[in-house]
């Protein structure tokens, strides 16, 4: 491949001394040499700094800052980056050999600015996947697949034009989760994307990973905020309809979780808020059940259905 250009690899880390070395090793052993590796230590209180200093590779740059969250740490990495291409890796994940070379080849061949790949996920010694990435025909394909499955693009799989990221404003630092999915959606609406079907990334679910840390309802709230933002900015009617359907599903699912936990007031609020975006039979049913209680709802359901059952039997 004749293509050669610096890729700035951004690795944010917070108290991940046990795994950050593995992440760095998977980068510096890539068969593509034109890399800079930016370790953004987001206020770690463990020995992350010492682990990074064990590497003698001159391509590694270490930056310490007070804890500001992963979106802010990635944005600092983007600001410090010198290369025209950006790649991201969480400090508990790892790349497989050949990742950068293969993705740059795909970007060059397609004339694209955004590339992602398939990945597998490891948790408690077991491997799940592979999880395919979008193989888009156009930007709407990427947006539809992100709406259908928010995990279709994992952050460590991305290689992207730095200028494109800067043009759309980088990561939203006000989001505690879903900040990555939000950026990929905004980028997909602005640039050409390409996917590599090969598994080139291994993600890990650890006790302090973002997958494990956040309450499902907190994650749903963040996802809904992202979806509302997308609904405002997207003009394509089919994408807007898909956004609304996804929001209705989130409201209903969150209502159901609250009802199962006995949190009836929250269940009612989740269910009733869905009405703003359309009619959801499930959300309506859950809101009613939360309002009058499961026993009263069971009686009401029986009385409502009884005449129809009798008619069918005759």
NUDOKE-925472 format. One record per residue (C-alpha): residue number from 1; residue in one letter; x, y, z. Coordinates in nm, 3 decimals. Last residue first. Layout:
! NUDOKE-925472
+-----+------+---------+---------+---------+
|  nr | rest |      px |      py |      pz |
+-----+------+---------+---------+---------+
| NUM |    A |       X |       Y |       Z |
...
+-----+------+---------+---------+---------+
***
This chain:
! NUDOKE-925472
+-----+------+---------+---------+---------+
|  nr | rest |      px |      py |      pz |
+-----+------+---------+---------+---------+
| 314 |    X |  -7.046 |  -1.882 |   2.080 |
| 313 |    X |  -6.690 |  -1.917 |   2.218 |
| 312 |    X |  -6.574 |  -1.608 |   2.027 |
| 311 |    X |  -6.852 |  -1.398 |   2.178 |
| 310 |    X |  -6.767 |  -1.516 |   2.526 |
| 309 |    X |  -6.399 |  -1.431 |   2.480 |
| 308 |    X |  -6.496 |  -1.087 |   2.353 |
| 307 |    X |  -6.721 |  -1.024 |   2.655 |
| 306 |    X |  -6.443 |  -1.131 |   2.895 |
| 305 |    X |  -6.165 |  -0.913 |   2.751 |
| 304 |    X |  -6.257 |  -0.587 |   2.918 |
| 303 |    X |  -6.352 |  -0.746 |   3.248 |
| 302 |    X |  -6.028 |  -0.949 |   3.260 |
| 301 |    X |  -5.812 |  -0.649 |   3.166 |
| 300 |    X |  -5.978 |  -0.439 |   3.431 |
| 299 |    X |  -5.920 |  -0.706 |   3.694 |
| 298 |    X |  -5.551 |  -0.742 |   3.594 |
| 297 |    X |  -5.513 |  -0.362 |   3.592 |
| 296 |    X |  -5.656 |  -0.341 |   3.942 |
| 295 |    X |  -5.406 |  -0.599 |   4.059 |
| 294 |    X |  -5.108 |  -0.442 |   3.878 |
| 293 |    X |  -5.168 |  -0.088 |   4.007 |
| 292 |    X |  -5.394 |   0.193 |   3.886 |
| 291 |    X |  -5.129 |   0.434 |   3.748 |
| 290 |    X |  -4.852 |   0.182 |   3.679 |
| 289 |    X |  -5.091 |  -0.045 |   3.487 |
| 288 |    X |  -5.214 |   0.250 |   3.285 |
| 287 |    X |  -4.860 |   0.365 |   3.204 |
| 286 |    X |  -4.764 |   0.008 |   3.111 |
| 285 |    X |  -5.059 |  -0.030 |   2.872 |
| 284 |    X |  -4.982 |   0.303 |   2.706 |
| 283 |    X |  -4.614 |   0.213 |   2.667 |
| 282 |    X |  -4.709 |  -0.124 |   2.514 |
| 281 |    X |  -4.966 |   0.020 |   2.275 |
| 280 |    X |  -4.716 |   0.286 |   2.159 |
| 279 |    X |  -4.871 |   0.589 |   1.994 |
| 278 |    X |  -4.642 |   0.866 |   1.877 |
| 277 |    X |  -4.354 |   1.084 |   1.990 |
| 276 |    X |  -4.517 |   1.290 |   2.265 |
| 275 |    X |  -4.714 |   0.984 |   2.377 |
| 274 |    X |  -4.390 |   0.819 |   2.494 |
| 273 |    X |  -4.382 |   1.050 |   2.793 |
| 272 |    X |  -4.679 |   0.863 |   2.942 |
| 271 |    X |  -4.492 |   0.534 |   2.971 |
| 270 |    X |  -4.177 |   0.677 |   3.129 |
| 269 |    X |  -4.385 |   0.883 |   3.374 |
| 268 |    X |  -4.603 |   0.586 |   3.472 |
| 267 |    X |  -4.303 |   0.359 |   3.530 |
| 266 |    X |  -4.139 |   0.631 |   3.741 |
| 265 |    X |  -4.449 |   0.650 |   3.961 |
| 264 |    X |  -4.478 |   0.271 |   3.976 |
| 263 |    X |  -4.126 |   0.191 |   4.098 |
| 262 |    X |  -4.205 |  -0.170 |   4.191 |
| 261 |    X |  -3.890 |  -0.303 |   4.024 |
| 260 |    X |  -4.091 |  -0.474 |   3.747 |
| 259 |    X |  -4.275 |  -0.146 |   3.692 |
| 258 |    X |  -3.947 |   0.043 |   3.658 |
| 257 |    X |  -3.811 |  -0.205 |   3.401 |
| 256 |    X |  -4.137 |  -0.195 |   3.201 |
| 255 |    X |  -4.139 |   0.183 |   3.191 |
| 254 |    X |  -3.778 |   0.180 |   3.068 |
| 253 |    X |  -3.866 |  -0.066 |   2.790 |
| 252 |    X |  -4.170 |   0.137 |   2.686 |
| 251 |    X |  -3.978 |   0.466 |   2.673 |
| 250 |    X |  -3.687 |   0.308 |   2.486 |
| 249 |    X |  -3.917 |   0.144 |   2.228 |
| 248 |    X |  -4.100 |   0.471 |   2.169 |
| 247 |    X |  -3.765 |   0.644 |   2.113 |
| 246 |    X |  -3.660 |   0.383 |   1.857 |
| 245 |    X |  -3.986 |   0.425 |   1.667 |
| 244 |    X |  -3.934 |   0.803 |   1.665 |
| 243 |    X |  -3.579 |   0.768 |   1.529 |
| 242 |    X |  -3.704 |   0.527 |   1.260 |
| 241 |    X |  -3.967 |   0.780 |   1.152 |
| 240 |    X |  -3.697 |   1.052 |   1.137 |
| 239 |    X |  -3.477 |   0.825 |   0.925 |
| 238 |    X |  -3.763 |   0.764 |   0.681 |
| 237 |    X |  -3.846 |   1.135 |   0.661 |
| 236 |    X |  -3.485 |   1.244 |   0.576 |
| 235 |    X |  -3.429 |   1.586 |   0.738 |
| 234 |    X |  -3.213 |   1.486 |   1.035 |
| 233 |    X |  -3.124 |   1.765 |   1.279 |
| 232 |    X |  -3.413 |   1.775 |   1.525 |
| 231 |    X |  -3.469 |   1.399 |   1.531 |
| 230 |    X |  -3.097 |   1.347 |   1.590 |
| 229 |    X |  -3.109 |   1.563 |   1.900 |
| 228 |    X |  -3.410 |   1.374 |   2.033 |
| 227 |    X |  -3.223 |   1.049 |   1.970 |
| 226 |    X |  -2.922 |   1.168 |   2.169 |
| 225 |    X |  -3.143 |   1.265 |   2.463 |
| 224 |    X |  -3.316 |   0.930 |   2.437 |
| 223 |    X |  -2.982 |   0.748 |   2.446 |
| 222 |    X |  -2.879 |   0.941 |   2.756 |
| 221 |    X |  -3.204 |   0.860 |   2.934 |
| 220 |    X |  -3.177 |   0.494 |   2.831 |
| 219 |    X |  -2.821 |   0.476 |   2.969 |
| 218 |    X |  -2.938 |   0.619 |   3.298 |
| 217 |    X |  -3.223 |   0.368 |   3.299 |
| 216 |    X |  -2.983 |   0.080 |   3.230 |
| 215 |    X |  -2.762 |   0.185 |   3.525 |
| 214 |    X |  -2.409 |   0.260 |   3.413 |
| 213 |    X |  -2.088 |   0.093 |   3.522 |
| 212 |    X |  -2.084 |  -0.239 |   3.337 |
| 211 |    X |  -2.088 |  -0.126 |   2.974 |
| 210 |    X |  -1.872 |   0.178 |   3.058 |
| 209 |    X |  -1.599 |  -0.052 |   3.189 |
| 208 |    X |  -1.517 |  -0.042 |   3.558 |
| 207 |    X |  -1.594 |  -0.406 |   3.642 |
| 206 |    X |  -1.453 |  -0.525 |   3.307 |
| 205 |    X |  -1.634 |  -0.600 |   2.981 |
| 204 |    X |  -1.354 |  -0.634 |   2.728 |
| 203 |    X |  -1.347 |  -0.531 |   2.363 |
| 202 |    X |  -1.144 |  -0.720 |   2.102 |
| 201 |    X |  -1.092 |  -0.541 |   1.771 |
| 200 |    X |  -0.995 |  -0.644 |   1.416 |
| 199 |    X |  -1.280 |  -0.879 |   1.323 |
| 198 |    X |  -1.304 |  -0.863 |   0.941 |
| 197 |    X |  -1.607 |  -0.699 |   0.778 |
| 196 |    X |  -1.427 |  -0.371 |   0.710 |
| 195 |    X |  -1.678 |  -0.086 |   0.678 |
| 194 |    X |  -1.673 |   0.233 |   0.474 |
| 193 |    X |  -1.809 |   0.580 |   0.542 |
| 192 |    X |  -1.858 |   0.897 |   0.336 |
| 191 |    X |  -1.900 |   1.214 |   0.538 |
| 190 |    X |  -2.162 |   1.444 |   0.697 |
| 189 |    X |  -2.462 |   1.237 |   0.808 |
| 188 |    X |  -2.234 |   0.951 |   0.910 |
| 187 |    X |  -2.032 |   1.198 |   1.119 |
| 186 |    X |  -2.336 |   1.303 |   1.320 |
| 185 |    X |  -2.432 |   0.938 |   1.376 |
| 184 |    X |  -2.076 |   0.843 |   1.475 |
| 183 |    X |  -2.065 |   1.134 |   1.721 |
| 182 |    X |  -2.389 |   1.036 |   1.897 |
| 181 |    X |  -2.282 |   0.672 |   1.920 |
| 180 |    X |  -1.963 |   0.785 |   2.095 |
| 179 |    X |  -2.132 |   1.012 |   2.349 |
| 178 |    X |  -2.379 |   0.733 |   2.433 |
| 177 |    X |  -2.293 |   0.764 |   2.803 |
| 176 |    X |  -2.203 |   1.056 |   3.033 |
| 175 |    X |  -2.320 |   1.312 |   2.777 |
| 174 |    X |  -2.234 |   1.677 |   2.848 |
| 173 |    X |  -1.893 |   1.632 |   2.685 |
| 172 |    X |  -2.045 |   1.589 |   2.338 |
| 171 |    X |  -1.761 |   1.434 |   2.139 |
| 170 |    X |  -1.614 |   1.626 |   1.846 |
| 169 |    X |  -1.774 |   1.942 |   1.704 |
| 168 |    X |  -1.894 |   1.831 |   1.361 |
| 167 |    X |  -1.606 |   2.002 |   1.175 |
| 166 |    X |  -1.347 |   1.876 |   1.427 |
| 165 |    X |  -1.443 |   1.517 |   1.358 |
| 164 |    X |  -1.426 |   1.574 |   0.982 |
| 163 |    X |  -1.085 |   1.742 |   1.010 |
| 162 |    X |  -0.953 |   1.441 |   1.205 |
| 161 |    X |  -1.050 |   1.195 |   0.929 |
| 160 |    X |  -1.169 |   0.878 |   1.100 |
| 159 |    X |  -1.054 |   0.534 |   1.210 |
| 158 |    X |  -1.310 |   0.360 |   1.430 |
| 157 |    X |  -1.301 |   0.006 |   1.570 |
| 156 |    X |  -1.211 |   0.111 |   1.924 |
| 155 |    X |  -1.540 |   0.309 |   1.939 |
| 154 |    X |  -1.772 |   0.017 |   1.868 |
| 153 |    X |  -2.005 |   0.062 |   1.572 |
| 152 |    X |  -2.298 |  -0.182 |   1.557 |
| 151 |    X |  -2.353 |  -0.130 |   1.931 |
| 150 |    X |  -2.640 |   0.116 |   1.882 |
| 149 |    X |  -2.834 |  -0.149 |   1.695 |
| 148 |    X |  -3.133 |  -0.055 |   1.479 |
| 147 |    X |  -3.066 |   0.317 |   1.511 |
| 146 |    X |  -2.697 |   0.274 |   1.438 |
| 145 |    X |  -2.791 |   0.051 |   1.145 |
| 144 |    X |  -3.025 |   0.316 |   1.004 |
| 143 |    X |  -2.763 |   0.589 |   1.044 |
| 142 |    X |  -2.496 |   0.383 |   0.870 |
| 141 |    X |  -2.727 |   0.296 |   0.580 |
| 140 |    X |  -2.831 |   0.662 |   0.553 |
| 139 |    X |  -2.467 |   0.754 |   0.489 |
| 138 |    X |  -2.458 |   0.545 |   0.172 |
| 137 |    X |  -2.400 |   0.186 |   0.058 |
| 136 |    X |  -2.281 |   0.102 |   0.406 |
| 135 |    X |  -2.114 |  -0.212 |   0.538 |
| 134 |    X |  -2.218 |  -0.157 |   0.899 |
| 133 |    X |  -2.015 |  -0.351 |   1.156 |
| 132 |    X |  -2.053 |  -0.716 |   1.245 |
| 131 |    X |  -2.039 |  -0.840 |   1.605 |
| 130 |    X |  -1.839 |  -1.162 |   1.617 |
| 129 |    X |  -1.953 |  -1.237 |   1.870 |
| 128 |    X |  -1.913 |  -1.330 |   2.234 |
| 127 |    X |  -1.592 |  -1.453 |   2.399 |
| 126 |    X |  -1.586 |  -1.605 |   2.747 |
| 125 |    X |  -1.317 |  -1.551 |   3.011 |
| 124 |    X |  -1.535 |  -1.339 |   3.239 |
| 123 |    X |  -1.632 |  -1.109 |   2.952 |
| 122 |    X |  -1.479 |  -1.085 |   2.608 |
| 121 |    X |  -1.641 |  -0.903 |   2.316 |
| 120 |    X |  -1.569 |  -0.956 |   1.946 |
| 119 |    X |  -1.534 |  -0.688 |   1.681 |
| 118 |    X |  -1.620 |  -0.594 |   1.323 |
| 117 |    X |  -1.467 |  -0.290 |   1.157 |
| 116 |    X |  -1.510 |   0.087 |   1.125 |
| 115 |    X |  -1.407 |   0.352 |   0.873 |
| 114 |    X |  -1.484 |   0.721 |   0.830 |
| 113 |    X |  -1.337 |   0.961 |   0.571 |
| 112 |    X |  -1.396 |   0.765 |   0.251 |
| 111 |    X |  -1.219 |   0.761 |  -0.087 |
| 110 |    X |  -1.329 |   0.397 |  -0.112 |
| 109 |    X |  -0.986 |   0.248 |  -0.187 |
| 108 |    X |  -0.810 |   0.492 |   0.048 |
| 107 |    X |  -1.045 |   0.425 |   0.339 |
| 106 |    X |  -1.024 |   0.047 |   0.288 |
| 105 |    X |  -0.641 |   0.057 |   0.276 |
| 104 |    X |  -0.639 |   0.274 |   0.587 |
| 103 |    X |  -0.859 |   0.014 |   0.756 |
| 102 |    X |  -0.634 |  -0.277 |   0.665 |
| 101 |    X |  -0.315 |  -0.104 |   0.778 |
| 100 |    X |  -0.472 |   0.013 |   1.104 |
|  99 |    X |  -0.603 |  -0.329 |   1.206 |
|  98 |    X |  -0.310 |  -0.547 |   1.093 |
|  97 |    X |  -0.271 |  -0.734 |   1.420 |
|  96 |    X |  -0.571 |  -0.731 |   1.657 |
|  95 |    X |  -0.655 |  -0.424 |   1.861 |
|  94 |    X |  -0.716 |  -0.423 |   2.235 |
|  93 |    X |  -0.964 |  -0.313 |   2.502 |
|  92 |    X |  -0.925 |  -0.208 |   2.867 |
|  91 |    X |  -0.770 |   0.131 |   2.787 |
|  90 |    X |  -1.034 |   0.225 |   2.533 |
|  89 |    X |  -0.895 |   0.265 |   2.182 |
|  88 |    X |  -0.964 |   0.542 |   1.934 |
|  87 |    X |  -0.821 |   0.619 |   1.591 |
|  86 |    X |  -0.770 |   0.960 |   1.434 |
|  85 |    X |  -0.630 |   1.047 |   1.093 |
|  84 |    X |  -0.468 |   1.375 |   0.984 |
|  83 |    X |  -0.194 |   1.329 |   1.244 |
|  82 |    X |  -0.079 |   1.580 |   1.503 |
|  81 |    X |  -0.327 |   1.502 |   1.781 |
|  80 |    X |  -0.328 |   1.724 |   2.090 |
|  79 |    X |  -0.678 |   1.866 |   2.026 |
|  78 |    X |  -0.812 |   1.518 |   1.941 |
|  77 |    X |  -0.662 |   1.380 |   2.261 |
|  76 |    X |  -0.826 |   1.658 |   2.460 |
|  75 |    X |  -1.156 |   1.565 |   2.292 |
|  74 |    X |  -1.106 |   1.202 |   2.394 |
|  73 |    X |  -1.052 |   1.304 |   2.756 |
|  72 |    X |  -1.359 |   1.530 |   2.748 |
|  71 |    X |  -1.576 |   1.242 |   2.623 |
|  70 |    X |  -1.427 |   1.002 |   2.880 |
|  69 |    X |  -1.495 |   1.211 |   3.188 |
|  68 |    X |  -1.338 |   1.522 |   3.340 |
|  67 |    X |  -1.089 |   1.382 |   3.594 |
|  66 |    X |  -0.799 |   1.623 |   3.637 |
|  65 |    X |  -0.547 |   1.595 |   3.352 |
|  64 |    X |  -0.240 |   1.387 |   3.268 |
|  63 |    X |  -0.095 |   1.360 |   2.915 |
|  62 |    X |   0.141 |   1.085 |   2.802 |
|  61 |    X |   0.288 |   1.071 |   2.450 |
|  60 |    X |   0.391 |   0.740 |   2.291 |
|  59 |    X |   0.567 |   0.747 |   1.951 |
|  58 |    X |   0.906 |   0.735 |   2.126 |
|  57 |    X |   0.852 |   0.370 |   2.221 |
|  56 |    X |   1.032 |   0.311 |   2.553 |
|  55 |    X |   0.724 |   0.166 |   2.723 |
|  54 |    X |   0.766 |   0.127 |   3.101 |
|  53 |    X |   0.656 |   0.490 |   3.136 |
|  52 |    X |   0.296 |   0.395 |   3.051 |
|  51 |    X |   0.279 |   0.150 |   3.342 |
|  50 |    X |   0.424 |   0.409 |   3.581 |
|  49 |    X |   0.164 |   0.669 |   3.479 |
|  48 |    X |  -0.120 |   0.419 |   3.532 |
|  47 |    X |  -0.004 |   0.362 |   3.890 |
|  46 |    X |  -0.343 |   0.424 |   4.055 |
|  45 |    X |  -0.507 |   0.762 |   4.127 |
|  44 |    X |  -0.606 |   0.827 |   3.766 |
|  43 |    X |  -0.713 |   1.181 |   3.677 |
|  42 |    X |  -0.813 |   1.130 |   3.314 |
|  41 |    X |  -0.482 |   0.994 |   3.185 |
|  40 |    X |  -0.493 |   1.072 |   2.813 |
|  39 |    X |  -0.246 |   0.834 |   2.650 |
|  38 |    X |  -0.176 |   0.963 |   2.298 |
|  37 |    X |  -0.009 |   0.712 |   2.068 |
|  36 |    X |   0.143 |   0.854 |   1.750 |
|  35 |    X |   0.150 |   0.625 |   1.451 |
|  34 |    X |   0.337 |   0.594 |   1.121 |
|  33 |    X |   0.458 |   0.239 |   1.186 |
|  32 |    X |   0.184 |   0.020 |   1.039 |
|  31 |    X |   0.242 |  -0.347 |   1.124 |
|  30 |    X |   0.078 |  -0.293 |   1.463 |
|  29 |    X |   0.299 |  -0.380 |   1.762 |
|  28 |    X |   0.271 |  -0.028 |   1.910 |
|  27 |    X |  -0.108 |  -0.050 |   1.918 |
|  26 |    X |  -0.168 |  -0.391 |   2.082 |
|  25 |    X |   0.104 |  -0.310 |   2.335 |
|  24 |    X |  -0.077 |   0.011 |   2.435 |
|  23 |    X |  -0.399 |  -0.179 |   2.510 |
|  22 |    X |  -0.217 |  -0.448 |   2.708 |
|  21 |    X |  -0.037 |  -0.181 |   2.910 |
|  20 |    X |  -0.367 |  -0.006 |   2.985 |
|  19 |    X |  -0.513 |  -0.320 |   3.145 |
|  18 |    X |  -0.409 |  -0.338 |   3.512 |
|  17 |    X |  -0.326 |   0.033 |   3.533 |
|  16 |    X |  -0.688 |   0.112 |   3.446 |
|  15 |    X |  -0.756 |   0.387 |   3.697 |
|  14 |    X |  -0.895 |   0.625 |   3.432 |
|  13 |    X |  -0.765 |   0.595 |   3.079 |
|  12 |    X |  -0.825 |   0.766 |   2.747 |
|  11 |    X |  -0.635 |   0.608 |   2.455 |
|  10 |    X |  -0.621 |   0.826 |   2.142 |
|   9 |    X |  -0.431 |   0.688 |   1.842 |
|   8 |    X |  -0.310 |   0.958 |   1.602 |
|   7 |    X |  -0.262 |   0.805 |   1.257 |
|   6 |    X |   0.015 |   0.962 |   1.053 |
|   5 |    X |  -0.007 |   0.923 |   0.678 |
|   4 |    X |   0.123 |   0.671 |   0.429 |
|   3 |    X |  -0.069 |   0.532 |   0.130 |
|   2 |    X |   0.154 |   0.332 |  -0.104 |
|   1 |    X |   0.000 |   0.000 |   0.000 |
+-----+------+---------+---------+---------+
***
